[in-house]
Structures are given as structure tokens and as C-alpha cells.
Amino acid sequence: MSTIVIKQTKVLAVANHKGGCGKTTTVVQLSAELGKLGLSVLVVDMDPQANASLHIGKKHPSEIAITCAELLLSELEKLPQAIDEDTMLENVSLIYGSLELGRTEDELREHTPRPSEELRHKLKPLMGLFDIILIDTPPSLKLLTSNALAAATHVIIPIESGSQYGLYGVSDLMRHCDKIRKVNPDLELLGALLIRHDERQTVCKLVENAALDQIGRLIPIKIPTSTKVAQAAIAQSSIHAIDRTSKVAREFKELARWVTQTLGLKVTKDHADGE
């Protein structure tokens, strides 16, 4: 008699209410690398700018009937229509973001009894169907980010290492996570991910030390500055596909390996630098 193995889906929110700190880049490139490892990945784009959708999706968000905006305000039967399995990345599915998400916050607040828990409710049927769900969030601590954190099992906080303002407001984010734990006590902090990091720069060293002090946990992989990030976005591709030998591609690959090990995800295949 065969044994049915049910996946223990991990839900990883990438959150920081500071704009331009690399949230979308982290979600897109990490999802690409996780997919290359044979994991089934779902990206949920909760940002009204929908940049992750523009990168991963084969359609424009305006062409999509059921985006995150409609899903949050609809009944569960809309969920299958919201998931697009045909994306630009291997093993990566997508629930599109939309400009309409800006209005969704107000409607959730007015019409739902527990407005910060709608995403968790909508994603619940997907638990066990994907290995990991990655949620991109907007640059705010409002209801969309609260929904992402309330639905997540883990959170990564990307920090712009090369900026003296990289840690601006991070204490507010940490307090917000503490508040969300009242409805999601299982939310765990994976750590701060240093983005655009250069060990030679004094400001990067200062931000690294301050991040450890304020957040308490640093992810051991650091993402360097690279023009490959913008090139990959323009090409709607992974950095690995643009230049697999680049330092930034290697670091995202290592980040994916670290995430799988830390979260206990079972990798079904390996990919070498030459693949």
C-alpha cells in the first residue's frame, strides 16, 4: 500500500515598508532559483505596482480577470482562476498583482470582519499543493502587508545595505510583526537580507552591524550590486539565465539553497553553474 505524502507548504513574505530595498527582486530571483531546484513555487503579488507580475507573467496584469485584488474580495471558488501556471520561470506559478489593490484595502476594511486575515483564508486550500509560496508586498505597513504577514509562516526583511537610510523605520516593521503575531503566532523571522552589499564600503559595514543589532538575525548570504538585476527584469528572465557565472546569480542560488535547508524543504533536483 503506497503512502500519500502531503507537502508542508511554507509561506514566505518578503516585507519592508521602505521602497526600493529589493523586495520584488528578492521574490522573483529567489522563486526562479527555487523552481530550478525542482520545488513547486507560487508567487503572490500583493503590490499594487505589480512589478513581480510584470517580470514573471506572460500577460499584462490589466488582462487578468482574477488578480489578488479580486481574489481578496471574492469567494474561494475564484481561487483556481487566479493561479497562472504558465509563467516565464520554471516551476513557478503566479497570482497577479493589480493597481486595484490600492482600493482593495478600503473595501476589506469596510466589508470584512477580519480584514487582515483574508489572504490567509484564501490561500488555505493551497496548503499542500505547493512547496513554497512567496508573497511580494507593497512599501507600506497597511492592510496589504498585514495580510501577507498574517498568511506567512516566515518573513524575510530585505535591507538596502548601500544606503545610509537602509534601516529607516525598521523598528516600526518589527513592532508591526509583533502585532501580527496576535493573529498569526507562528510567524517566524528568517532574518534580514542585505541587498546591494559591498564589503569594501564603510556604509555597508555600518548598516550590516546596525541591522544585526535592530533585527537580531542576518541571513548569511549578501546580495551585491549588479546591472544584471535590471537586465533580467527587462528580459523577463532570471539572473541565472542572463549570466549564471555572475556573483549576483551565485548569491541568489546560495540564498535558495539556504532557504530550502532552513525551512526543511526537500529539493528534487540540483543544478550546477554550467546548467
ABEGO torsion letter per residue (X at the ends): XBBBBBBBBBBBBBBBABBGAGAAAAAAAAAAAAAAAGBBBBBBBABAAGAAAAAABABBAAABABBAAAAAABBAAAAAAABBABBABBGBBBBBBBAAAAAAAAAAAAABABAAAAAAAAAAAABGABABBBBBBBBBABAAAAAAAAABABBBBBBBAABAAAABGAAAAAAAAAAAAAABAABBBAEBBBBGBBAABAAAAAAAAAAAAAAGBBBABBBBBBAAAAAAAAAGBBAAAABAABAAAAAAAAAAAAAAAAAGBBBABBBBAAX
